[in-house]
Every structure is written in structure tokens, then in C-alpha cells.
Amino acid sequence: MIRPLLARIAETARLMIGQPPYEAYRTHMAANHPDQPPMTRAQFFRNRQDARFNSRNGRCC
């Protein structure tokens, strides 16, 4: 009972800092882009960090 709650809290915290679930990304890639290799967990983390903090789409923060 406590484990699902902790998992949910961790997922919420990751979403708050701009880190979507890696497992959801893998599921998306397998379903929609089976011909492309998915990023590793480390690459995915870096990609999301860059998208959040280094985007040049006009957002100031």
C-alpha cells in the first residue's frame, strides 16, 4: 500500500521538475517509432533537462 503511494509521489516530483517518466517514453517509442532506437535513460534525462533549461523559444523562465 505504501509503495504505490511513494511511486506516485516520486512521479509527481519528477513531473514538477520537467522529467516525464522514462517508461512512458519507451512505450511511446516502441508504439510510434519502432524503427528508431530509443535514448538511454541518461540521454533521456539530459534531453529533458536541455529542453527545460536551454530552450530558446522565448520563455524567460
PDBQT receptor file of N, H, CA, C and O in Angstrom, charges set to zero:
ATOM      1  N   MET A   1       0.828  -1.188   0.000  1.00  0.00    +0.000 N 
ATOM      2  CA  MET A   1       0.000   0.000   0.000  1.00  0.00    +0.000 C 
ATOM      3  C   MET A   1       0.873   1.252   0.000  1.00  0.00    +0.000 C 
ATOM      4  O   MET A   1       0.531   2.236  -0.656  1.00  0.00    +0.000 OA
ATOM      5  N   ILE A   2       1.981   1.234   0.716  1.00  0.00    +0.000 N 
ATOM      6  H   ILE A   2       2.259   0.435   1.249  1.00  0.00    +0.000 HD
ATOM      7  CA  ILE A   2       2.816   2.425   0.791  1.00  0.00    +0.000 C 
ATOM      8  C   ILE A   2       3.673   2.582  -0.475  1.00  0.00    +0.000 C 
ATOM      9  O   ILE A   2       3.985   3.700  -0.883  1.00  0.00    +0.000 OA
ATOM     10  N   ARG A   3       4.049   1.456  -1.089  1.00  0.00    +0.000 N 
ATOM     11  H   ARG A   3       3.796   0.547  -0.757  1.00  0.00    +0.000 HD
ATOM     12  CA  ARG A   3       4.902   1.511  -2.271  1.00  0.00    +0.000 C 
ATOM     13  C   ARG A   3       4.243   2.261  -3.435  1.00  0.00    +0.000 C 
ATOM     14  O   ARG A   3       4.889   3.116  -4.039  1.00  0.00    +0.000 OA
ATOM     15  N   PRO A   4       2.982   1.971  -3.769  1.00  0.00    +0.000 N 
ATOM     16  CA  PRO A   4       2.345   2.756  -4.858  1.00  0.00    +0.000 C 
ATOM     17  C   PRO A   4       2.249   4.234  -4.525  1.00  0.00    +0.000 C 
ATOM     18  O   PRO A   4       2.384   5.083  -5.407  1.00  0.00    +0.000 OA
ATOM     19  N   LEU A   5       2.020   4.542  -3.273  1.00  0.00    +0.000 N 
ATOM     20  H   LEU A   5       1.911   3.853  -2.557  1.00  0.00    +0.000 HD
ATOM     21  CA  LEU A   5       1.939   5.947  -2.873  1.00  0.00    +0.000 C 
ATOM     22  C   LEU A   5       3.290   6.639  -3.063  1.00  0.00    +0.000 C 
ATOM     23  O   LEU A   5       3.354   7.761  -3.567  1.00  0.00    +0.000 OA
ATOM     24  N   LEU A   6       4.366   5.964  -2.658  1.00  0.00    +0.000 N 
ATOM     25  H   LEU A   6       4.314   5.053  -2.249  1.00  0.00    +0.000 HD
ATOM     26  CA  LEU A   6       5.699   6.541  -2.838  1.00  0.00    +0.000 C 
ATOM     27  C   LEU A   6       6.049   6.693  -4.314  1.00  0.00    +0.000 C 
ATOM     28  O   LEU A   6       6.657   7.685  -4.716  1.00  0.00    +0.000 OA
ATOM     29  N   ALA A   7       5.659   5.701  -5.122  1.00  0.00    +0.000 N 
ATOM     30  H   ALA A   7       5.164   4.895  -4.796  1.00  0.00    +0.000 HD
ATOM     31  CA  ALA A   7       5.911   5.786  -6.557  1.00  0.00    +0.000 C 
ATOM     32  C   ALA A   7       5.163   6.969  -7.160  1.00  0.00    +0.000 C 
ATOM     33  O   ALA A   7       5.691   7.679  -8.016  1.00  0.00    +0.000 OA
ATOM     34  N   ARG A   8       3.952   7.169  -6.715  1.00  0.00    +0.000 N 
ATOM     35  H   ARG A   8       3.523   6.592  -6.020  1.00  0.00    +0.000 HD
ATOM     36  CA  ARG A   8       3.149   8.289  -7.221  1.00  0.00    +0.000 C 
ATOM     37  C   ARG A   8       3.756   9.632  -6.808  1.00  0.00    +0.000 C 
ATOM     38  O   ARG A   8       3.786  10.574  -7.599  1.00  0.00    +0.000 OA
ATOM     39  N   ILE A   9       4.228   9.711  -5.591  1.00  0.00    +0.000 N 
ATOM     40  H   ILE A   9       4.204   8.945  -4.948  1.00  0.00    +0.000 HD
ATOM     41  CA  ILE A   9       4.872  10.940  -5.111  1.00  0.00    +0.000 C 
ATOM     42  C   ILE A   9       6.143  11.218  -5.913  1.00  0.00    +0.000 C 
ATOM     43  O   ILE A   9       6.405  12.361  -6.287  1.00  0.00    +0.000 OA
ATOM     44  N   ALA A  10       6.930  10.173  -6.177  1.00  0.00    +0.000 N 
ATOM     45  H   ALA A  10       6.717   9.245  -5.873  1.00  0.00    +0.000 HD
ATOM     46  CA  ALA A  10       8.157  10.341  -6.971  1.00  0.00    +0.000 C 
ATOM     47  C   ALA A  10       7.820  10.789  -8.381  1.00  0.00    +0.000 C 
ATOM     48  O   ALA A  10       8.487  11.669  -8.924  1.00  0.00    +0.000 OA
ATOM     49  N   GLU A  11       6.795  10.199  -8.985  1.00  0.00    +0.000 N 
ATOM     50  H   GLU A  11       6.253   9.483  -8.544  1.00  0.00    +0.000 HD
ATOM     51  CA  GLU A  11       6.392  10.591 -10.334  1.00  0.00    +0.000 C 
ATOM     52  C   GLU A  11       5.945  12.049 -10.354  1.00  0.00    +0.000 C 
ATOM     53  O   GLU A  11       6.296  12.791 -11.271  1.00  0.00    +0.000 OA
ATOM     54  N   THR A  12       5.189  12.459  -9.370  1.00  0.00    +0.000 N 
ATOM     55  H   THR A  12       4.904  11.856  -8.624  1.00  0.00    +0.000 HD
ATOM     56  CA  THR A  12       4.731  13.846  -9.290  1.00  0.00    +0.000 C 
ATOM     57  C   THR A  12       5.919  14.802  -9.151  1.00  0.00    +0.000 C 
ATOM     58  O   THR A  12       5.954  15.858  -9.783  1.00  0.00    +0.000 OA
ATOM     59  N   ALA A  13       6.878  14.424  -8.328  1.00  0.00    +0.000 N 
ATOM     60  H   ALA A  13       6.849  13.566  -7.814  1.00  0.00    +0.000 HD
ATOM     61  CA  ALA A  13       8.063  15.276  -8.142  1.00  0.00    +0.000 C 
ATOM     62  C   ALA A  13       8.848  15.389  -9.443  1.00  0.00    +0.000 C 
ATOM     63  O   ALA A  13       9.320  16.472  -9.788  1.00  0.00    +0.000 OA
ATOM     64  N   ARG A  14       8.992  14.275 -10.173  1.00  0.00    +0.000 N 
ATOM     65  H   ARG A  14       8.608  13.395  -9.893  1.00  0.00    +0.000 HD
ATOM     66  CA  ARG A  14       9.710  14.320 -11.459  1.00  0.00    +0.000 C 
ATOM     67  C   ARG A  14       8.982  15.210 -12.458  1.00  0.00    +0.000 C 
ATOM     68  O   ARG A  14       9.618  15.976 -13.182  1.00  0.00    +0.000 OA
ATOM     69  N   LEU A  15       7.671  15.117 -12.504  1.00  0.00    +0.000 N 
ATOM     70  H   LEU A  15       7.155  14.495 -11.917  1.00  0.00    +0.000 HD
ATOM     71  CA  LEU A  15       6.907  15.958 -13.429  1.00  0.00    +0.000 C 
ATOM     72  C   LEU A  15       7.028  17.435 -13.056  1.00  0.00    +0.000 C 
ATOM     73  O   LEU A  15       7.025  18.298 -13.933  1.00  0.00    +0.000 OA
ATOM     74  N   MET A  16       7.132  17.720 -11.788  1.00  0.00    +0.000 N 
ATOM     75  H   MET A  16       7.135  17.018 -11.076  1.00  0.00    +0.000 HD
ATOM     76  CA  MET A  16       7.264  19.120 -11.348  1.00  0.00    +0.000 C 
ATOM     77  C   MET A  16       8.580  19.733 -11.811  1.00  0.00    +0.000 C 
ATOM     78  O   MET A  16       8.662  20.944 -12.014  1.00  0.00    +0.000 OA
ATOM     79  N   ILE A  17       9.609  18.908 -11.978  1.00  0.00    +0.000 N 
ATOM     80  H   ILE A  17       9.543  17.924 -11.813  1.00  0.00    +0.000 HD
ATOM     81  CA  ILE A  17      10.894  19.448 -12.431  1.00  0.00    +0.000 C 
ATOM     82  C   ILE A  17      11.118  19.181 -13.917  1.00  0.00    +0.000 C 
ATOM     83  O   ILE A  17      12.226  19.364 -14.421  1.00  0.00    +0.000 OA
ATOM     84  N   GLY A  18      10.069  18.749 -14.620  1.00  0.00    +0.000 N 
ATOM     85  H   GLY A  18       9.169  18.600 -14.210  1.00  0.00    +0.000 HD
ATOM     86  CA  GLY A  18      10.167  18.577 -16.057  1.00  0.00    +0.000 C 
ATOM     87  C   GLY A  18      10.735  17.261 -16.509  1.00  0.00    +0.000 C 
ATOM     88  O   GLY A  18      11.275  17.168 -17.611  1.00  0.00    +0.000 OA
ATOM     89  N   GLN A  19      10.629  16.235 -15.683  1.00  0.00    +0.000 N 
ATOM     90  H   GLN A  19      10.190  16.310 -14.788  1.00  0.00    +0.000 HD
ATOM     91  CA  GLN A  19      11.139  14.907 -16.050  1.00  0.00    +0.000 C 
ATOM     92  C   GLN A  19       9.977  13.933 -16.193  1.00  0.00    +0.000 C 
ATOM     93  O   GLN A  19       9.541  13.337 -15.207  1.00  0.00    +0.000 OA
ATOM     94  N   PRO A  20       9.469  13.765 -17.418  1.00  0.00    +0.000 N 
ATOM     95  CA  PRO A  20       8.404  12.794 -17.604  1.00  0.00    +0.000 C 
ATOM     96  C   PRO A  20       8.931  11.377 -17.383  1.00  0.00    +0.000 C 
ATOM     97  O   PRO A  20      10.144  11.166 -17.412  1.00  0.00    +0.000 OA
ATOM     98  N   PRO A  21       8.058  10.417 -17.166  1.00  0.00    +0.000 N 
ATOM     99  CA  PRO A  21       8.505   9.049 -16.889  1.00  0.00    +0.000 C 
ATOM    100  C   PRO A  21       9.235   8.438 -18.086  1.00  0.00    +0.000 C 
ATOM    101  O   PRO A  21       8.748   8.481 -19.216  1.00  0.00    +0.000 OA
ATOM    102  N   TYR A  22      10.396   7.876 -17.819  1.00  0.00    +0.000 N 
ATOM    103  H   TYR A  22      10.792   7.841 -16.901  1.00  0.00    +0.000 HD
ATOM    104  CA  TYR A  22      11.184   7.234 -18.871  1.00  0.00    +0.000 C 
ATOM    105  C   TYR A  22      10.427   6.045 -19.455  1.00  0.00    +0.000 C 
ATOM    106  O   TYR A  22      10.501   5.791 -20.657  1.00  0.00    +0.000 OA
ATOM    107  N   GLU A  23       9.713   5.329 -18.623  1.00  0.00    +0.000 N 
ATOM    108  H   GLU A  23       9.654   5.535 -17.647  1.00  0.00    +0.000 HD
ATOM    109  CA  GLU A  23       8.969   4.168 -19.093  1.00  0.00    +0.000 C 
ATOM    110  C   GLU A  23       7.890   4.578 -20.105  1.00  0.00    +0.000 C 
ATOM    111  O   GLU A  23       7.645   3.864 -21.078  1.00  0.00    +0.000 OA
ATOM    112  N   ALA A  24       7.251   5.723 -19.871  1.00  0.00    +0.000 N 
ATOM    113  H   ALA A  24       7.450   6.303 -19.081  1.00  0.00    +0.000 HD
ATOM    114  CA  ALA A  24       6.247   6.215 -20.817  1.00  0.00    +0.000 C 
ATOM    115  C   ALA A  24       6.900   6.572 -22.147  1.00  0.00    +0.000 C 
ATOM    116  O   ALA A  24       6.329   6.332 -23.211  1.00  0.00    +0.000 OA
ATOM    117  N   TYR A  25       8.099   7.146 -22.081  1.00  0.00    +0.000 N 
ATOM    118  H   TYR A  25       8.563   7.341 -21.217  1.00  0.00    +0.000 HD
ATOM    119  CA  TYR A  25       8.853   7.459 -23.298  1.00  0.00    +0.000 C 
ATOM    120  C   TYR A  25       9.166   6.189 -24.073  1.00  0.00    +0.000 C 
ATOM    121  O   TYR A  25       8.992   6.143 -25.291  1.00  0.00    +0.000 OA
ATOM    122  N   ARG A  26       9.629   5.150 -23.368  1.00  0.00    +0.000 N 
ATOM    123  H   ARG A  26       9.771   5.187 -22.379  1.00  0.00    +0.000 HD
ATOM    124  CA  ARG A  26       9.960   3.878 -24.037  1.00  0.00    +0.000 C 
ATOM    125  C   ARG A  26       8.714   3.265 -24.683  1.00  0.00    +0.000 C 
ATOM    126  O   ARG A  26       8.777   2.741 -25.796  1.00  0.00    +0.000 OA
ATOM    127  N   THR A  27       7.603   3.334 -23.986  1.00  0.00    +0.000 N 
ATOM    128  H   THR A  27       7.552   3.759 -23.082  1.00  0.00    +0.000 HD
ATOM    129  CA  THR A  27       6.351   2.806 -24.534  1.00  0.00    +0.000 C 
ATOM    130  C   THR A  27       5.947   3.586 -25.775  1.00  0.00    +0.000 C 
ATOM    131  O   THR A  27       5.510   2.999 -26.766  1.00  0.00    +0.000 OA
ATOM    132  N   HIS A  28       6.090   4.901 -25.726  1.00  0.00    +0.000 N 
ATOM    133  H   HIS A  28       6.444   5.377 -24.921  1.00  0.00    +0.000 HD
ATOM    134  CA  HIS A  28       5.762   5.743 -26.877  1.00  0.00    +0.000 C 
ATOM    135  C   HIS A  28       6.662   5.414 -28.062  1.00  0.00    +0.000 C 
ATOM    136  O   HIS A  28       6.184   5.278 -29.189  1.00  0.00    +0.000 OA
ATOM    137  N   MET A  29       7.952   5.287 -27.813  1.00  0.00    +0.000 N 
ATOM    138  H   MET A  29       8.341   5.397 -26.899  1.00  0.00    +0.000 HD
ATOM    139  CA  MET A  29       8.891   4.995 -28.900  1.00  0.00    +0.000 C 
ATOM    140  C   MET A  29       8.607   3.630 -29.527  1.00  0.00    +0.000 C 
ATOM    141  O   MET A  29       8.663   3.486 -30.749  1.00  0.00    +0.000 OA
ATOM    142  N   ALA A  30       8.309   2.645 -28.714  1.00  0.00    +0.000 N 
ATOM    143  H   ALA A  30       8.264   2.762 -27.722  1.00  0.00    +0.000 HD
ATOM    144  CA  ALA A  30       8.024   1.308 -29.227  1.00  0.00    +0.000 C 
ATOM    145  C   ALA A  30       6.752   1.302 -30.066  1.00  0.00    +0.000 C 
ATOM    146  O   ALA A  30       6.676   0.598 -31.074  1.00  0.00    +0.000 OA
ATOM    147  N   ALA A  31       5.757   2.078 -29.659  1.00  0.00    +0.000 N 
ATOM    148  H   ALA A  31       5.819   2.650 -28.841  1.00  0.00    +0.000 HD
ATOM    149  CA  ALA A  31       4.477   2.094 -30.357  1.00  0.00    +0.000 C 
ATOM    150  C   ALA A  31       4.499   2.968 -31.608  1.00  0.00    +0.000 C 
ATOM    151  O   ALA A  31       3.881   2.624 -32.616  1.00  0.00    +0.000 OA
ATOM    152  N   ASN A  32       5.201   4.088 -31.552  1.00  0.00    +0.000 N 
ATOM    153  H   ASN A  32       5.703   4.368 -30.733  1.00  0.00    +0.000 HD
ATOM    154  CA  ASN A  32       5.107   5.074 -32.632  1.00  0.00    +0.000 C 
ATOM    155  C   ASN A  32       6.358   5.218 -33.487  1.00  0.00    +0.000 C 
ATOM    156  O   ASN A  32       6.282   5.715 -34.610  1.00  0.00    +0.000 OA
ATOM    157  N   HIS A  33       7.494   4.795 -32.979  1.00  0.00    +0.000 N 
ATOM    158  H   HIS A  33       7.556   4.391 -32.066  1.00  0.00    +0.000 HD
ATOM    159  CA  HIS A  33       8.750   4.934 -33.710  1.00  0.00    +0.000 C 
ATOM    160  C   HIS A  33       9.580   3.658 -33.570  1.00  0.00    +0.000 C 
ATOM    161  O   HIS A  33      10.720   3.716 -33.112  1.00  0.00    +0.000 OA
ATOM    162  N   PRO A  34       9.030   2.516 -33.955  1.00  0.00    +0.000 N 
ATOM    163  CA  PRO A  34       9.757   1.258 -33.736  1.00  0.00    +0.000 C 
ATOM    164  C   PRO A  34      11.055   1.155 -34.543  1.00  0.00    +0.000 C 
ATOM    165  O   PRO A  34      11.921   0.345 -34.214  1.00  0.00    +0.000 OA
ATOM    166  N   ASP A  35      11.196   1.968 -35.598  1.00  0.00    +0.000 N 
ATOM    167  H   ASP A  35      10.492   2.626 -35.865  1.00  0.00    +0.000 HD
ATOM    168  CA  ASP A  35      12.396   1.925 -36.430  1.00  0.00    +0.000 C 
ATOM    169  C   ASP A  35      13.541   2.747 -35.853  1.00  0.00    +0.000 C 
ATOM    170  O   ASP A  35      14.662   2.663 -36.355  1.00  0.00    +0.000 OA
ATOM    171  N   GLN A  36      13.290   3.544 -34.804  1.00  0.00    +0.000 N 
ATOM    172  H   GLN A  36      12.380   3.612 -34.396  1.00  0.00    +0.000 HD
ATOM    173  CA  GLN A  36      14.320   4.393 -34.213  1.00  0.00    +0.000 C 
ATOM    174  C   GLN A  36      14.738   3.840 -32.854  1.00  0.00    +0.000 C 
ATOM    175  O   GLN A  36      13.891   3.419 -32.065  1.00  0.00    +0.000 OA
ATOM    176  N   PRO A  37      16.043   3.839 -32.580  1.00  0.00    +0.000 N 
ATOM    177  CA  PRO A  37      16.470   3.363 -31.265  1.00  0.00    +0.000 C 
ATOM    178  C   PRO A  37      16.120   4.402 -30.193  1.00  0.00    +0.000 C 
ATOM    179  O   PRO A  37      16.340   5.595 -30.402  1.00  0.00    +0.000 OA
ATOM    180  N   PRO A  38      15.589   3.972 -29.072  1.00  0.00    +0.000 N 
ATOM    181  CA  PRO A  38      15.267   4.927 -28.005  1.00  0.00    +0.000 C 
ATOM    182  C   PRO A  38      16.522   5.408 -27.306  1.00  0.00    +0.000 C 
ATOM    183  O   PRO A  38      17.552   4.733 -27.309  1.00  0.00    +0.000 OA
ATOM    184  N   MET A  39      16.422   6.581 -26.707  1.00  0.00    +0.000 N 
ATOM    185  H   MET A  39      15.586   7.129 -26.704  1.00  0.00    +0.000 HD
ATOM    186  CA  MET A  39      17.538   7.106 -25.927  1.00  0.00    +0.000 C 
ATOM    187  C   MET A  39      17.706   6.260 -24.671  1.00  0.00    +0.000 C 
ATOM    188  O   MET A  39      16.759   5.648 -24.177  1.00  0.00    +0.000 OA
ATOM    189  N   THR A  40      18.920   6.245 -24.178  1.00  0.00    +0.000 N 
ATOM    190  H   THR A  40      19.688   6.743 -24.580  1.00  0.00    +0.000 HD
ATOM    191  CA  THR A  40      19.142   5.589 -22.891  1.00  0.00    +0.000 C 
ATOM    192  C   THR A  40      18.530   6.457 -21.800  1.00  0.00    +0.000 C 
ATOM    193  O   THR A  40      18.153   7.602 -22.047  1.00  0.00    +0.000 OA
ATOM    194  N   ARG A  41      18.434   5.918 -20.613  1.00  0.00    +0.000 N 
ATOM    195  H   ARG A  41      18.740   4.987 -20.412  1.00  0.00    +0.000 HD
ATOM    196  CA  ARG A  41      17.866   6.694 -19.506  1.00  0.00    +0.000 C 
ATOM    197  C   ARG A  41      18.674   7.970 -19.271  1.00  0.00    +0.000 C 
ATOM    198  O   ARG A  41      18.098   9.026 -19.010  1.00  0.00    +0.000 OA
ATOM    199  N   ALA A  42      20.014   7.883 -19.362  1.00  0.00    +0.000 N 
ATOM    200  H   ALA A  42      20.482   7.025 -19.575  1.00  0.00    +0.000 HD
ATOM    201  CA  ALA A  42      20.867   9.058 -19.160  1.00  0.00    +0.000 C 
ATOM    202  C   ALA A  42      20.658  10.079 -20.283  1.00  0.00    +0.000 C 
ATOM    203  O   ALA A  42      20.569  11.278 -20.020  1.00  0.00    +0.000 OA
ATOM    204  N   GLN A  43      20.580   9.612 -21.526  1.00  0.00    +0.000 N 
ATOM    205  H   GLN A  43      20.652   8.638 -21.740  1.00  0.00    +0.000 HD
ATOM    206  CA  GLN A  43      20.324  10.515 -22.648  1.00  0.00    +0.000 C 
ATOM    207  C   GLN A  43      18.960  11.184 -22.514  1.00  0.00    +0.000 C 
ATOM    208  O   GLN A  43      18.810  12.376 -22.780  1.00  0.00    +0.000 OA
ATOM    209  N   PHE A  44      17.972  10.403 -22.098  1.00  0.00    +0.000 N 
ATOM    210  H   PHE A  44      18.093   9.434 -21.882  1.00  0.00    +0.000 HD
ATOM    211  CA  PHE A  44      16.631  10.943 -21.920  1.00  0.00    +0.000 C 
ATOM    212  C   PHE A  44      16.626  12.035 -20.845  1.00  0.00    +0.000 C 
ATOM    213  O   PHE A  44      16.013  13.088 -21.019  1.00  0.00    +0.000 OA
ATOM    214  N   PHE A  45      17.316  11.767 -19.734  1.00  0.00    +0.000 N 
ATOM    215  H   PHE A  45      17.813  10.911 -19.592  1.00  0.00    +0.000 HD
ATOM    216  CA  PHE A  45      17.408  12.750 -18.652  1.00  0.00    +0.000 C 
ATOM    217  C   PHE A  45      18.042  14.041 -19.165  1.00  0.00    +0.000 C 
ATOM    218  O   PHE A  45      17.528  15.130 -18.910  1.00  0.00    +0.000 OA
ATOM    219  N   ARG A  46      19.163  13.921 -19.891  1.00  0.00    +0.000 N 
ATOM    220  H   ARG A  46      19.580  13.036 -20.098  1.00  0.00    +0.000 HD
ATOM    221  CA  ARG A  46      19.865  15.092 -20.423  1.00  0.00    +0.000 C 
ATOM    222  C   ARG A  46      18.981  15.848 -21.418  1.00  0.00    +0.000 C 
ATOM    223  O   ARG A  46      18.925  17.077 -21.396  1.00  0.00    +0.000 OA
ATOM    224  N   ASN A  47      18.295  15.107 -22.285  1.00  0.00    +0.000 N 
ATOM    225  H   ASN A  47      18.341  14.109 -22.303  1.00  0.00    +0.000 HD
ATOM    226  CA  ASN A  47      17.405  15.709 -23.277  1.00  0.00    +0.000 C 
ATOM    227  C   ASN A  47      16.316  16.537 -22.605  1.00  0.00    +0.000 C 
ATOM    228  O   ASN A  47      16.034  17.660 -23.023  1.00  0.00    +0.000 OA
ATOM    229  N   ARG A  48      15.715  15.988 -21.579  1.00  0.00    +0.000 N 
ATOM    230  H   ARG A  48      15.943  15.076 -21.239  1.00  0.00    +0.000 HD
ATOM    231  CA  ARG A  48      14.630  16.706 -20.885  1.00  0.00    +0.000 C 
ATOM    232  C   ARG A  48      15.174  17.907 -20.129  1.00  0.00    +0.000 C 
ATOM    233  O   ARG A  48      14.523  18.950 -20.068  1.00  0.00    +0.000 OA
ATOM    234  N   GLN A  49      16.369  17.769 -19.549  1.00  0.00    +0.000 N 
ATOM    235  H   GLN A  49      16.898  16.921 -19.598  1.00  0.00    +0.000 HD
ATOM    236  CA  GLN A  49      16.982  18.903 -18.854  1.00  0.00    +0.000 C 
ATOM    237  C   GLN A  49      17.294  20.019 -19.843  1.00  0.00    +0.000 C 
ATOM    238  O   GLN A  49      17.034  21.189 -19.562  1.00  0.00    +0.000 OA
ATOM    239  N   ASP A  50      17.848  19.666 -20.997  1.00  0.00    +0.000 N 
ATOM    240  H   ASP A  50      18.059  18.716 -21.226  1.00  0.00    +0.000 HD
ATOM    241  CA  ASP A  50      18.143  20.671 -22.016  1.00  0.00    +0.000 C 
ATOM    242  C   ASP A  50      16.870  21.335 -22.514  1.00  0.00    +0.000 C 
ATOM    243  O   ASP A  50      16.839  22.550 -22.708  1.00  0.00    +0.000 OA
ATOM    244  N   ALA A  51      15.820  20.549 -22.723  1.00  0.00    +0.000 N 
ATOM    245  H   ALA A  51      15.845  19.562 -22.565  1.00  0.00    +0.000 HD
ATOM    246  CA  ALA A  51      14.561  21.116 -23.199  1.00  0.00    +0.000 C 
ATOM    247  C   ALA A  51      13.979  22.084 -22.180  1.00  0.00    +0.000 C 
ATOM    248  O   ALA A  51      13.359  23.081 -22.551  1.00  0.00    +0.000 OA
ATOM    249  N   ARG A  52      14.171  21.802 -20.923  1.00  0.00    +0.000 N 
ATOM    250  H   ARG A  52      14.674  20.992 -20.622  1.00  0.00    +0.000 HD
ATOM    251  CA  ARG A  52      13.602  22.656 -19.878  1.00  0.00    +0.000 C 
ATOM    252  C   ARG A  52      14.441  23.909 -19.641  1.00  0.00    +0.000 C 
ATOM    253  O   ARG A  52      13.891  25.002 -19.504  1.00  0.00    +0.000 OA
ATOM    254  N   PHE A  53      15.747  23.766 -19.593  1.00  0.00    +0.000 N 
ATOM    255  H   PHE A  53      16.194  22.879 -19.704  1.00  0.00    +0.000 HD
ATOM    256  CA  PHE A  53      16.581  24.895 -19.183  1.00  0.00    +0.000 C 
ATOM    257  C   PHE A  53      17.330  25.584 -20.321  1.00  0.00    +0.000 C 
ATOM    258  O   PHE A  53      17.812  26.701 -20.131  1.00  0.00    +0.000 OA
ATOM    259  N   ASN A  54      17.444  24.977 -21.469  1.00  0.00    +0.000 N 
ATOM    260  H   ASN A  54      17.052  24.070 -21.623  1.00  0.00    +0.000 HD
ATOM    261  CA  ASN A  54      18.187  25.585 -22.569  1.00  0.00    +0.000 C 
ATOM    262  C   ASN A  54      17.311  25.876 -23.775  1.00  0.00    +0.000 C 
ATOM    263  O   ASN A  54      17.823  26.102 -24.872  1.00  0.00    +0.000 OA
ATOM    264  N   SER A  55      16.003  25.875 -23.590  1.00  0.00    +0.000 N 
ATOM    265  H   SER A  55      15.587  25.692 -22.700  1.00  0.00    +0.000 HD
ATOM    266  CA  SER A  55      15.132  26.127 -24.739  1.00  0.00    +0.000 C 
ATOM    267  C   SER A  55      15.245  27.588 -25.144  1.00  0.00    +0.000 C 
ATOM    268  O   SER A  55      15.446  28.468 -24.306  1.00  0.00    +0.000 OA
ATOM    269  N   ARG A  56      15.116  27.821 -26.401  1.00  0.00    +0.000 N 
ATOM    270  H   ARG A  56      14.953  27.107 -27.081  1.00  0.00    +0.000 HD
ATOM    271  CA  ARG A  56      15.230  29.176 -26.942  1.00  0.00    +0.000 C 
ATOM    272  C   ARG A  56      13.914  29.573 -27.618  1.00  0.00    +0.000 C 
ATOM    273  O   ARG A  56      13.911  30.183 -28.687  1.00  0.00    +0.000 OA
ATOM    274  N   ASN A  57      12.824  29.223 -26.990  1.00  0.00    +0.000 N 
ATOM    275  H   ASN A  57      12.827  28.726 -26.122  1.00  0.00    +0.000 HD
ATOM    276  CA  ASN A  57      11.532  29.514 -27.595  1.00  0.00    +0.000 C 
ATOM    277  C   ASN A  57      10.903  30.783 -27.032  1.00  0.00    +0.000 C 
ATOM    278  O   ASN A  57       9.697  30.985 -27.174  1.00  0.00    +0.000 OA
ATOM    279  N   GLY A  58      11.680  31.620 -26.411  1.00  0.00    +0.000 N 
ATOM    280  H   GLY A  58      12.660  31.455 -26.296  1.00  0.00    +0.000 HD
ATOM    281  CA  GLY A  58      11.174  32.896 -25.964  1.00  0.00    +0.000 C 
ATOM    282  C   GLY A  58      10.696  32.941 -24.532  1.00  0.00    +0.000 C 
ATOM    283  O   GLY A  58      10.309  34.001 -24.041  1.00  0.00    +0.000 OA
ATOM    284  N   ARG A  59      10.716  31.828 -23.867  1.00  0.00    +0.000 N 
ATOM    285  H   ARG A  59      11.031  30.967 -24.266  1.00  0.00    +0.000 HD
ATOM    286  CA  ARG A  59      10.292  31.853 -22.472  1.00  0.00    +0.000 C 
ATOM    287  C   ARG A  59      11.432  32.394 -21.618  1.00  0.00    +0.000 C 
ATOM    288  O   ARG A  59      12.601  32.074 -21.838  1.00  0.00    +0.000 OA
ATOM    289  N   CYS A  60      11.083  33.189 -20.678  1.00  0.00    +0.000 N 
ATOM    290  H   CYS A  60      10.134  33.449 -20.499  1.00  0.00    +0.000 HD
ATOM    291  CA  CYS A  60      12.122  33.752 -19.829  1.00  0.00    +0.000 C 
ATOM    292  C   CYS A  60      12.467  32.836 -18.666  1.00  0.00    +0.000 C 
ATOM    293  O   CYS A  60      13.547  32.971 -18.091  1.00  0.00    +0.000 OA
ATOM    294  N   CYS A  61      11.586  31.906 -18.298  1.00  0.00    +0.000 N 
ATOM    295  H   CYS A  61      10.709  31.796 -18.766  1.00  0.00    +0.000 HD
ATOM    296  CA  CYS A  61      11.882  31.013 -17.174  1.00  0.00    +0.000 C 
ATOM    297  C   CYS A  61      11.144  29.713 -17.313  1.00  0.00    +0.000 C 
ATOM    298  O   CYS A  61      11.270  28.837 -16.457  1.00  0.00    +0.000 OA
TER     299      CYS A  61
